Amino acid sequence: MTLDFAHSERSTLGVEWELALVDADTGDLRQVAQTVLDAVAPADGSQHPTIRQELLLNTVELVTGVCRTVPEAMADLDRSIALVREITDPLRVELMCAGTHPFGHWANQKVTNKGRYATLIDRTQWWGRQMLIYGVHVHVGVESRDKVLPILGALLTYYPHLLALSCSSPYWDGRDTSYASNRALLFQQLPTAGLPFTEIRAWPQLERYVDDMLRTGVIDSFDEIRWDIRPSLEFGTLEMRIFDGVTNRAELASLVALVHCLVEWLSRRLDAGETLPTITPWFLTENKWRAARYGMEAIVILDEAGNEELVTDSLERLVATLRPVAADLGCSEDLDGVLQFARNGASYQRQRDVAAAHGGELEHVVAHLVSEFRAGRPLPPR
């Protein structure tokens, strides 16, 4: 098995943003994705370049082209949102994003009519049918295949920081799960999803793993490896898949900036001859659970020595370290936004505050999420 890694320019950027389609009056999910996709499809019947289908008919995915900066990527997403709204506004459908819909029921959702989705549901059954979840994926170009796995391993040491910032799925099927991110733990129930194998540290080991998965029928293609961070062979990128669905533009820009800067910073350290840090698998697993459970209040394990720190304190130091890289990449303001919204509270906290203010009625939480998406920034709960 030989895995070819496409050429890409260093630290180029791409973003994928999964959006829920909700009824403007009830806040419930609407199964109108195909209507949107048909309306924006090119005249030749091909797929729209930036507006894509997803597993469920209540979802559309916005994807950017290859970008060089965070502002360029956000402008690309803005154009796609404006185009989608031309179709959804007359339908009285709103756009919303969070790791889960607060009260949507998974059994009521329809699956997109596509072979690979039917295969997924047929194989995974109970868990596959419950994938009523939304996320954000960030691609960063890596110019050398030899850098991919070392950078991936080092990124995992920051796993809880990235998840905690984005936690936006406290509710599932109308209930408070007591988790900040129920999505993170739900998604890992799929075969080949979840944390990557940290013992895969060199490209031949990855090729051996993929060969084993193909020979035994676990996967039919590399894309069916659904790790939280994975190489994207087609694009020549590292694909960060940790984030819960992000509720608004401003926070998305900050999270994309954080990933952009992290990958470039780690790449520079490799260029300088450094050996990048890794973290023991059992610490990594615990960090994921702590971030999913406690969000911005998580105490995270920092290193092999088992040193621990409140995630918000650790983020302060990380952002300070990355500021010179952000200046070079043109995203200084967006990177600093990470600390601002960390201080103000993550989405899961705002959602719970809204629910508490309205006697636990989750329709108000959906309305707040819709308002945040329209406003493009986090809004105070009311």
Buried (B, 14 or more C-beta within 10 A) or exposed (E): BEBEBEEBEBBBBBBBBBBBBBBBEEBBBBBBBBBBBEBBEEEEEEEBEBBBBBBBBBBBBBBBEBBBBBBBBBEBBEEBBEBBBEBBEEBEBBBBBBBBBBBBEBEEBEBBEEEEBEEBBEBBEEBBBBBBBBBBBBBBBBBBBEBBBBBBBBBBBBBBBBBBBBBBBBBBBEEBBEBBBBBBBBBBBBBBBBBBEBEBEEBEEBBEBBEEBBEEEBBEEBEBBBBBBBBBBEBBBBBBBBBBBBBBBBBBBBBBBBBBBBBBBBBBBBEEEEEBBBBEBEBBBBBBBBBBBBBBBBBBBBEEEEEBBBBBEBBBEBBEEBEEBBEEBBBBEBBBBBBEBBEEBBBBBBBBBBBEBBEEBBBBBBBBBBBBBBEBBBBEBE
